[in-house]
């Protein structure tokens, strides 16, 4: 449950930062010329990699 909570916290923090906190685009400005498809692809990849890392960290050693 701890790995899922950490994963959820990271996803929520990045989403809030992108859509609500960074109104003047100083942190996410490097993506301003990207298409909507490329942004969705980037964030989907970010979520997938984060999920793989947290699932891998939470597994017990064999």
C-alpha positions in Angstrom: 0.0 0.0 0.0 2.9 2.3 0.7 4.2 2.1 -2.9 0.8 2.9 -4.3 0.5 5.9 -2.0 3.9 7.2 -3.1 3.0 6.6 -6.8 -0.3 8.4 -6.4 1.3 11.3 -4.6 3.8 11.8 -7.3 1.2 11.7 -10.1 -1.0 14.1 -8.3 1.9 16.5 -7.5 3.0 16.6 -11.2 -0.6 17.1 -12.4 -1.3 19.9 -10.0 2.0 21.6 -10.9 1.4 21.3 -14.6 -2.2 22.5 -14.7 -2.6 24.8 -11.6 0.6 26.0 -10.0 2.8 26.8 -13.0 0.6 29.5 -14.6 3.5 31.4 -16.2 5.0 28.2 -17.7 8.5 28.7 -16.2 8.9 25.0 -15.3 6.9 23.4 -18.1 7.6 26.0 -20.8 9.9 23.7 -22.7 6.8 21.8 -23.8 4.8 24.8 -25.0 5.3 24.0 -28.7 4.5 20.4 -28.4 1.2 19.0 -29.7 -1.4 17.6 -27.4 -0.6 14.1 -28.5 3.1 14.5 -27.6 2.1 15.9 -24.2 -0.2 12.9 -23.6 2.5 10.6 -24.7 5.1 12.2 -22.4 2.9 12.0 -19.3 1.8 8.5 -20.1 5.4 7.4 -20.3 6.1 9.2 -17.1 3.3 7.4 -15.4 4.4 4.0 -16.8 8.0 4.5 -15.7 7.0 5.7 -12.3 4.7 2.6 -11.9 7.4 0.2 -13.0 9.9 1.8 -10.6 7.6 1.7 -7.6 6.4 -1.8 -8.2 10.0 -2.9 -8.7 11.1 -1.2 -5.4 8.2 -2.7 -3.5 8.9 -6.3 -4.5 10.6 -8.5 -2.0 14.1 -9.9 -2.8 14.0 -13.5 -3.8 
